[in-house]
Amino acid sequence: RGRPVDMEMTVPATPVKARRMLPVFQAMTSSFVDLSIQAAEGAGRNISCKKGCDACCRQAVPLAEIEVYEIADLVENLPEPRRTEIKRRFEEGCRRFHENGWFDRLDDYARLSFDERGQIIKDYFYENVACPFLEEQSCSIQPDRPIGCREYLVTSPAENCSRPSNETIRMVDMPIQPSKSLRYVGRGNPGRVNFVPMIRALEWAEKMP
């Protein structure tokens, strides 16, 4: 923060479909995350995130529209029986959040106060529904994981992540978060909430092809 950053990357020279921009955002995110990690470690703080620490894989991971379709295509291209198993996990998670009314509450997200939004996200976490791609306490789609997952790193003790709060979690400062810009790329309906929770990706992609 507070110092210039030189960055160079290849981008399309002509108009392209919005999804073609996802690799660009992924590359940007990797660069900004690396810089943020360097800054944290330079200040004497170590990154706590590692394999086996999977608390963050139970959060309502926000996906931009173009990420939703990428995830849906990724699942469709999985070999059997893995494809069927991953779809089953998505379906079971969605059923749970339909039954407890969480998706209905999310529909009002854009009109809620900051505290009310935070409560909705906490309520999702405490349902303890793991990401469908979590296997052996690790992300099974690491190279293709959402931008929001890439940006989420902490320097507070890993055990604190099971009971997160503003007092117990110290996130790595990300002065630039590409995920927030990505949510506005290719949006089909500006009037609704501008993200889709990961657990709803397949259901949403089927309803909004």
N, C-alpha and C positions, 0 to 999 in steps of 0.2 A: 504494500500500500504506500502511495506517495512517491513512487519512482516509475519512470517510463519503462515500457516493455516492448521490445521489437519482436514481431512475429511474422512469419511468412508461411503461406500455405496455398495449395492449389484449389481453385474453385471453378465451377462451370462458367464459361464465357458467354453462354446464351441461356435464354429461359429454359428452366427444367421443372419437372414435377417436384413438389415440395419434399417428397421422400428422398430425392437425390441429395438433399442438403444434410441429411442426418450424419453421414461420415464426416462432413465438415465440422458439425457441432461436436461430434465425438472427439475429433482431433483438437479442437479448441479447448474442450473440457480437460483433456489429458494435460495440455500445456499449462493451463491455469491451476490445476490441481498440483502439478509438480512444483510450480512456483510457491503455492501456498504451503506445501509440505516443507520446502526449503526454509521458508520464513518461520514456520513453527519450530522446526528443529534448530534453526539458528537462534531462537529465543530460549532454547533448552527444553522444549516440550517434545516428547516422543509420541508417534502415532500408535494408538492402542489397537486399532483394527487389524485382525489377522484371522486365518482359517481357524474355525472352531468357535469364534465369537459371532453368533448369528442373530443376536437380538434385533438388529436393524432390519433383518429379513422378515420381520413380523409387523412392519410399519405399512401404512397406506401409501406405498410408493407412487408418486404422481407421474403419469405419462402424458406427454404431448400427443396430439392426434397422430402425427406421423410415426411416433414410436408404437402406438397401438397396433397399426397395421404391420409394422416390422415384427412385432412379437407374435401376432397372429400367423404371419407367413412362416416365421421360424418354427412354430409349433406344427404347422401343417407339413413342413418338410422333415420333421423328425421321423426316424425309422420306427416301425412297430416292434415290440409293444409299447415302446417309450411314449409315442405320440398319444396313445389311448390313456396311459397313466397320467400324463401331464394334463390332458383335458379333463380327466376325472378330478384332479386336484383343483383346477379352476372352477369346475362346476360345483363341487362341494363348498368351496369358499364363497362363491356367489350366493348359493342357497342360504348359507348362514347369514350373510349380511342383508339379504332380502327379508328373511324371516324376522330378524331383530330390528328392522326398520332403518338400518344405518344408511343405506343408499337413499332412502327418502330424505333423511336429514341432510345428506350431502347435496341434494338438489337445491337447498337454501343457502349453501355455503357462501356464495357471492354477496349475500345480503346480511350476513352475520357479523358480529363484532369480532375483534381479534381474539378475545378470550373464548368466545363461543366456538370459533374455528379450532382453536387449540384443543378444546374439550372433545370435539368430534374426532380429531386425529388421535387423541389419547384413548378414546373409547375403542377405536379400531385396534390399536396396539394391544390393549388388555383382553381382547378376544383371543389372542395368542394363535392366530391363523398364519402359518408359515407361507412364504412365497412358494408358489408351485414349483419353482426351479431350485429350491433349496434341497440339497442332497449331501448327506454326510457332513452337515454343518458347514457347507460351502456352496457358493453360487455355481450352478452347473452351466450357466451361460455367460461366464465372466467376460469374454470378448464382446458380447452383444448386450450386456446389461444396460439398463436405462441410464440416461444422463444423471438423473437425480441420485441414483446409487453411487455413481462415480464421484459426485460432489460431497457425499456424506462421510466425513472422517472425524474422529474425535481423538483428543489427547487425554481425556479423563480416564480413570480406571475402567477397564472393560466390564467389570462386574456391575458398574453403575448403569449400564445400558439396559438392564432388565427392569429398572425402575426409573426411567428418565424423567428429569425435571430441569428447570433452568438453573437450579442450584447444583445438581449432580453431574450434568453433562457439559463438557467444554468442547465445542466443535472447532474444527480447523477453520480459521477465518478465510472465506472465499470472497474477496472484493468484487470479483466478476463471476456470476453464475449463469452460464449459457442455458441452463434448463429453463430459466424464467423467460428468456427470449424465444426459446424453441416452442414454447406453448402457444405462441402467436403465429407460428409458421404453418400455413395451410389450414387454418381454422375454418370449419364449414359454417359455424353458427356463432357469431360474436355475442349473442345474448345469453349464453349459458356458461356454466363453470368451465374454465379453460384447461382442465386436466381430467384424466380418467385414472382412477386407482388401478394399479397393476392387476389386482384380482379380477377386475371386470373387463380386462382387455379383450378376451375372446368373445364374450357376450356382446360387448359394444361393437366390435368389428363386424360381427354377424348382422347386427341390427342396422349398422350404418356403413354399408359396403361402399 
